[in-house]
Amino acid sequence: MKKVIIVGASSGIGRDLAIEMSKRGYELGLTARRLEMLQEVAKDCPSKTYVKTMDMEKHDEARILLGDLIEEMGGVDIIVYNAGIGESSGKWVKENQVHQVNAVGFAAIANYAFKYFKDNKIKGQIVGISSIAGVRGSRHVIGYSATKAFMSTYMAGQRHKSIAEKLGITVTDIRPGFVETPMTKGQKGMFWVQPADKAARQIADAIEAKKKVVYITRRWWLIALFTKLTPEYFWNRF
Ligand SMILES: NC(=O)c1ccc[n+]([C@@H]2O[C@H](COP(=O)([O-])OP(=O)(O)OC[C@H]3O[C@@H](n4cnc5c(N)ncnc54)[C@H](OP(=O)(O)O)[C@@H]3O)[C@@H](O)[C@H]2O)c1
């Protein structure tokens, strides 16, 4: 039975992905800060599930805890980094939290995962839940979109290294559009909003298909294309 760790599994996409992967027969390791919520998620998972509290603003401690969790589980095949926060006020203290969780936290876990798979000669998989927001910088969510671009570029680098060194480590960049979760509750101006369980099914499909880059839901590739191709003059008017 394959084993997967999901970092940031207490709510939203991470929660539904945990339940989906569990239904597909994966053994799970779930982490986040809110232990009670993790325990609730574990109750909804039919397969064997481990939970561990982990704060992704405490990067070094999180890496140690990840190692402990891997040991408790007797190894891992797939590590998903889903933890993330958003904010649009532009206030530094809040924006810096976004940087610490979404970007530095991701790098702390992805770096650990890559070394773990390489050292143990495991053809494992690293999965990062980035965002459509990472495709191009946006005045509405400056720090957030920058962290998501960081994730995508970091994963591209890891994929490059895996291929060049023939390590067989798969790196999957998941780029969701709008998904109905606590993060987006009450947010205005959204469109093509999808329920989290549908997003989770498509993410699980992409993981099993070992995709490199995937938009969730699928039609968001159109928005990605539009975002990339829109000339600066028009983009700056949004
Ligand atoms: N919803 C969307 O429309 C959308 C679109 C594109 C990308 N995304 C990305 O998808 C991911 C999941 O978002 P969501 O919408 O499902 O939001 P959510 O329901 O708010 O879930 C966020 C998850 O991240 C965890 N987290 C936050 N800060 C953390 C910290 N300091 N340490 C450890 N875990 C932390 C939360 O757990 P605790 O609070 O319990 O620690 C929770 O499990 C995020 O990376 C987000 O950027 C979402």
PDBQT file of the ligand as one rigid body, heavy atoms in Angstrom, charges set to zero:
ROOT
HETATM    1  N1  LIG A 301      -9.223  27.815  -2.400  1.00  0.00    +0.000 N 
HETATM    2  C1  LIG A 301      -8.742  28.278  -3.536  1.00  0.00    +0.000 C 
HETATM    3  O1  LIG A 301      -9.474  28.871  -4.350  1.00  0.00    +0.000 OA
HETATM    4  C2  LIG A 301      -7.284  28.055  -3.879  1.00  0.00    +0.000 A 
HETATM    5  C3  LIG A 301      -6.864  28.413  -5.163  1.00  0.00    +0.000 A 
HETATM    6  C4  LIG A 301      -5.528  28.217  -5.524  1.00  0.00    +0.000 A 
HETATM    7  C5  LIG A 301      -4.647  27.667  -4.615  1.00  0.00    +0.000 A 
HETATM    8  N2  LIG A 301      -5.087  27.347  -3.363  1.00  0.00    +0.000 N 
HETATM    9  C6  LIG A 301      -4.103  26.779  -2.435  1.00  0.00    +0.000 C 
HETATM   10  O2  LIG A 301      -4.584  25.565  -1.927  1.00  0.00    +0.000 OA
HETATM   11  C7  LIG A 301      -4.044  25.338  -0.633  1.00  0.00    +0.000 C 
HETATM   12  C8  LIG A 301      -5.159  24.982   0.327  1.00  0.00    +0.000 C 
HETATM   13  O3  LIG A 301      -6.004  26.101   0.480  1.00  0.00    +0.000 OA
HETATM   14  P1  LIG A 301      -7.542  26.015   0.922  1.00  0.00    +0.000 P 
HETATM   15  O4  LIG A 301      -8.279  26.887   0.009  1.00  0.00    +0.000 OA
HETATM   16  O5  LIG A 301      -7.947  24.614   1.074  1.00  0.00    +0.000 OA
HETATM   17  O6  LIG A 301      -7.453  26.797   2.319  1.00  0.00    +0.000 OA
HETATM   18  P2  LIG A 301      -7.780  26.369   3.830  1.00  0.00    +0.000 P 
HETATM   19  O7  LIG A 301      -9.067  25.634   3.914  1.00  0.00    +0.000 OA
HETATM   20  O8  LIG A 301      -7.632  27.623   4.591  1.00  0.00    +0.000 OA
HETATM   21  O9  LIG A 301      -6.613  25.342   4.204  1.00  0.00    +0.000 OA
HETATM   22  C9  LIG A 301      -5.307  25.754   4.440  1.00  0.00    +0.000 C 
HETATM   23  C10 LIG A 301      -4.532  24.637   5.082  1.00  0.00    +0.000 C 
HETATM   24  O10 LIG A 301      -3.204  25.110   5.328  1.00  0.00    +0.000 OA
HETATM   25  C11 LIG A 301      -2.880  24.889   6.683  1.00  0.00    +0.000 C 
HETATM   26  N3  LIG A 301      -1.999  25.926   7.206  1.00  0.00    +0.000 N 
HETATM   27  C12 LIG A 301      -2.140  27.263   7.154  1.00  0.00    +0.000 A 
HETATM   28  N4  LIG A 301      -1.143  27.863   7.828  1.00  0.00    +0.000 NA
HETATM   29  C13 LIG A 301      -0.365  26.879   8.329  1.00  0.00    +0.000 A 
HETATM   30  C14 LIG A 301       0.797  26.860   9.141  1.00  0.00    +0.000 A 
HETATM   31  N5  LIG A 301       1.368  27.991   9.612  1.00  0.00    +0.000 N 
HETATM   32  N6  LIG A 301       1.322  25.665   9.464  1.00  0.00    +0.000 NA
HETATM   33  C15 LIG A 301       0.769  24.518   9.025  1.00  0.00    +0.000 A 
HETATM   34  N7  LIG A 301      -0.336  24.461   8.264  1.00  0.00    +0.000 NA
HETATM   35  C16 LIG A 301      -0.897  25.640   7.936  1.00  0.00    +0.000 A 
HETATM   36  C17 LIG A 301      -4.216  24.922   7.428  1.00  0.00    +0.000 C 
HETATM   37  O11 LIG A 301      -4.097  24.183   8.641  1.00  0.00    +0.000 OA
HETATM   38  P3  LIG A 301      -4.073  24.841  10.105  1.00  0.00    +0.000 P 
HETATM   39  O12 LIG A 301      -4.716  26.178  10.025  1.00  0.00    +0.000 OA
HETATM   40  O13 LIG A 301      -4.827  23.859  10.943  1.00  0.00    +0.000 OA
HETATM   41  O14 LIG A 301      -2.628  24.906  10.468  1.00  0.00    +0.000 OA
HETATM   42  C18 LIG A 301      -5.115  24.210   6.432  1.00  0.00    +0.000 C 
HETATM   43  O15 LIG A 301      -5.035  22.821   6.593  1.00  0.00    +0.000 OA
HETATM   44  C19 LIG A 301      -3.287  26.613  -0.254  1.00  0.00    +0.000 C 
HETATM   45  O16 LIG A 301      -1.918  26.452  -0.477  1.00  0.00    +0.000 OA
HETATM   46  C20 LIG A 301      -3.854  27.651  -1.218  1.00  0.00    +0.000 C 
HETATM   47  O17 LIG A 301      -2.940  28.689  -1.471  1.00  0.00    +0.000 OA
HETATM   48  C21 LIG A 301      -6.380  27.520  -2.978  1.00  0.00    +0.000 A 
ENDROOT
TORSDOF 0
